[in-house]
């Protein structure tokens, strides 16, 4: 009996010690570290507002959700502009760009993320290189969140891969542009081949507010989507050729004209025409809170 009592007493003591350990640790925090917070902005740095909208919970909020949504569609290149040096990082790892001029940063486009957007002052841009020629009638998609500001004196390119033999004063002979018309900020998308051009004109963007802009070409029609909705479409039959001009963000004609005034964020390129449902999904992921 003495041995059995001692064993029983030891078992009870061990059980009480385990309960004590559980009780003592139950109050500890189990929060994970904050995920991928963007570089904070200085107090005096201007923030560019995003559309004040909500979704019904079908789309997860936050930068990781938006990034995952974009990467799920296999972009050719994807730029988030959370950079701190001269390199504009491509999230796919294949086509890093280079900031040309003193590109600065402001608050980003995504509603649930305190990350950065690139701010272009009308003379700066990003050069990506010989990427995205989309020759012939190859389908493709261009995507950006854009927040223009007043003061532009020329069309403002969100992105382009375009060549003009006469430079600033000549007409574009090859390539494509996604740009905002001077004064009205009406979004236009054009494809060029020789003296021929075609493409739709969409709706205007408001100054100081991020707008989700997508241009698609499916081999027959060029289309523009604004804030997740189709706003314009037009037949486009030009056979594009490879141009000597690099792909640029925030400028056109290789970086000599069509400078953007304002902020650009989450710029992506695809070698397919994204369907309307996926474009809507990107927009909803971007405005989710």
N, C-alpha and C positions, 0 to 999 in steps of 0.2 A: 504493500500500500504506500509506503514512503516514497518508493521510486516512481510509482504511477502518479502520485500527487505532485512530485517535483516536475515531472514531464508535463502534466496538465498545466501547472503554474507557469512554466516556461512558454507553453503555447499561447496562453492567455496574454502574457506579457508581450509576446511578439505581435499578436493581433492588435493589442492596444497601441503599440509603437507604430504599426502601419497606419492605423486610423489617425494617429497624431500627425504623421507625415503628410497624409492626404489633406487633413484640415489645415496644416500650416502652409501648404502650397496652393490651396484653392483660391486664395486671394491674389495670386500673382497674375500680371497682365500677360495675355497670349497674343497681343497685337503683333502683326508682322511689320517690318520696316516699310516706310512709304515707298511705293513702287515708282521708279523712273520719273521722279519729279524733275521738271524742266529747270533750266537756269533762271533764277529769279531776276526780275527787272529792278533797276534802280528806281528809287522813289520818284525821281523827277522825269523818268522816261515815259513817253506817251504810250498808252495802251490802245490798241485798235479793237473796238468792241465786236462781239460776235452776235449773230442773230439770237434774239431772246425767244427760244422755243423749247418745248419739251416733247418727249415721246412717251408711249404708254407702258414702257418696261420691256418691250419685245427686243430692244437693242440694249446691250450693256453700255453703261457710261464709261468714259475715260479714254485716255490715250491708247492704252494697250488694246482696247476693243477696236478703236478706229484703225490702228496700225494693222491688227490682225485681219480686219475686214478688207483693207487694201491688199495686203500680201496674199490673201486667199485668192485674189484674181490675177496673181502672177505678173506684176508689173515689170516692164522692161527696165525701168528706173523709177526711184521714189525718193523724194527729198523732203525732209521734215524741218530743216533749218535750225536745229538745236546745236549749231556748231560754234566753236570758240576760236577758230583759226581760219586760214585762207581756204580750207577745203570744205566744200559743200558735200556732206556725206550722203551717198546713195544707200538706202536701207537694204537694197538687194546685194550690195557689196560689189557690183560689177562696173558702175559708171560714175565714180565720184566726179563732182564738178569743181570749178574754181571760181571764187568770188573775184569779180573784176571791179576795182574801185572800193571805196569805203562803205560797203554794205553793212548796215547796222541791224539791230534786232529790237522787236517790240513784242507785246503779248500776242500769243498765237491764236489761231482760229477756233480751236476746239473748245466747246463749252465747259467740259469737265477737266481740262488740263491746263496747268499754269506753265506751259512751254512757250517757245519762241516762234515768231515768224520773221522772215527777212524783210527789211524795209529798204526800198529802192528810191533814190532821190531824184530820178530823172536823168542820171548819167551813169548809174551802176547796173550791174547785171551778173548773172552766173553763166559761165561757159561750161557746157557738158562735154563737147567734143563731137566726133563723127558718129553719132548715135541717132537712131530713129529716122532714117531716110524714107522708109515706107514707100519704096519705089513701085512704079506701075499703079495698080489700083489695090494695093495691099490695105486691108482693114487696119485701123488703129484708133486709139483713144487718147485724148489729152485731158488732164484733170488738174484743177487748182482751186484753192480758196483765195479770193482776191478782195482787197479793201483799198480802192483807189482814193486819192485825195485830189482836191481842186488844184488847178494850176498847170495841167498838161497843155502843151502847145502843139502836140503831134499825137497821132494814134499811139496807144499804149499797149505794147505786146505783153501778154501774160507769158507766152512762150512761142517760139518760132524756130524753124529751120528753113531759112529762106535766103535766096541769092538774087542780088540786083546788079547787073553788069555796070550800071551807071552810078553805083554807090547810093548815097543819100538821095540824090536827085533823079535817079533812074527808076524804072518800073521793075518790080520783081518778075523774074523770068522762071524761077523754079522753086519748089518747096511748098511750105504751108505756114500759116500764121493763125494764132488765136489771140485776138486783140480787142481792146475797147476803143470805140470811136472817140475822137477828141470832142470834148464838150458834153456830149450826151452820155458817155460811158456805155453805149449800146454794144453788147458783145457780138463780135463777128468772127467767123471762121472761114478761111479761104484756102483753096488748093490751087497751085500755079504750075503751068507747063507752057513754056514759050510765051506767046502773047495771050494765052487763054487763062482765064481764072473762073472759079465758081465757088459758091458756098453761101450759107444762110447768114442772116442777121437776126439776132435774138432780141432780148430786152435789156434795158439799162441797169447798171449797178448803182447803188447808192454810195456816195462818198462816206468814208469813215466807218463802214460796216462790212464785215466779211460776207461775201456771196460765194456759194459753191457753184463753180462753172465747169462744165464738161462738154467737150466736143468729140463726136464720134464720126468715123467714116466706115461704112460696111462694104465698100467695093462698088456701091451704086449711089447711095445717098449720104450727104454730109448733114449732121444734125447738131443742135445745141441744146443742152439741158441747163437750167438755172434753178438752184435750190431743189434739186431732185426731180424737177418736172421738165418734160420736153416742151420747148418754146418755139423751135423753128427747125425746118428740114428742107433740103434742096438737093436735086440731082447734081452729081459731080462726076464727070467722065474723064478728067485730065489724067494722063499717064505720067506720074511723077518720075523724075530721074534723080540720081545721086548728085547732090550739090557739094560745092567745096566749102560752104559755110557750115560752121558748127551748130549744133543744137544749143539754143540759148533760153534762159529764163529771165524775164524782165527786160528783154530787148529783142530786136529782129535784125535781119540782114547781117548776121554774124556779130552783132554787137555795136553797130554804128548808127542805129536809128530805132525809132519806135520804143523809146525807153518808158518803162512803167514808173508812175508816180504813186507810191503807196506800199502796202504790205502784201506779200504773197506767202502762202503756207501750204504744206501738204501737196506738193506738186508731183504728179505721177504720169507716167507714159506707159501705154500698153500696145502690144502688137496684135490686138484683137479689138473689135468693136464691142464694148461692154453693153450688155442688154439693159433695158430701162430699169428692170427690177434690181440689178446690181448697183446702178447709179443711185437709185433711191436708197438702197441699203447704206451706201457710203454717206449720203447726206444725213440720214437718220443717226448713224453712228457718230457723225461729227457734232450734231446739236444735242445729243443725249446729255442729260445732267445727272 
